[in-house]
Amino acid sequence: MYARRLQRGRALEAATLTWNVVGVAVLAVAALRARSVALAGFGLDSLIEIAASWVVLWELADLAQQRRERATRLIGTAFVALSLYLAVQSTVVLIARFHPRHSVPGMVWTAATALVMGLLARGKATTGAALANPVLVAEGRVTMIDAILAAAVLIGLALNSFAGWWWADPAAGYVLVFYAVREARHSLRH
């Protein structure tokens, strides 16, 4: 039973890794075409998620306590980086009054990502709890943040495209700063 759960945890991480590698390419093209800082920021979040997935796969290869603690700290550090980036990015965009263009591919990808990452996060949370593995549980929270970020970016893109609210895009970033800081503190404390 334990070996099967461990394999499931590895499979969830591999799926997250694959999705985000594809996502970085999709988001780079969409961000450049739309001149969207939010899509570029979401691409950066995908890079952080790729790094977090590699950390978890590394930790799941050897379940030693020292490696587990180091992996949890690395994930916490990724949350810190994400929260700092989002805070700076959102502030600069609001001050500069930057107006992104409409992006259908960006909206489609962020909608799909919100759904896929939500499902992966749930799977990681239940598998991590069954394995009593705090690293997989913590990375599941990173994945949930990714789902929330995708939904927030989607809402910002939609409000910009359909209501002309250019400021909705960076405003959504501030919502995520709160979650990222909370998860960073939780991961770094444990």
Summary of the structure (lengths in Angstrom):
residues: 190
radius of gyration: 16.6
end to end distance: 26.5
largest distance: 54.8
contacts: 691
relative contact order: 0.17
helix: 89%
strand: 0%
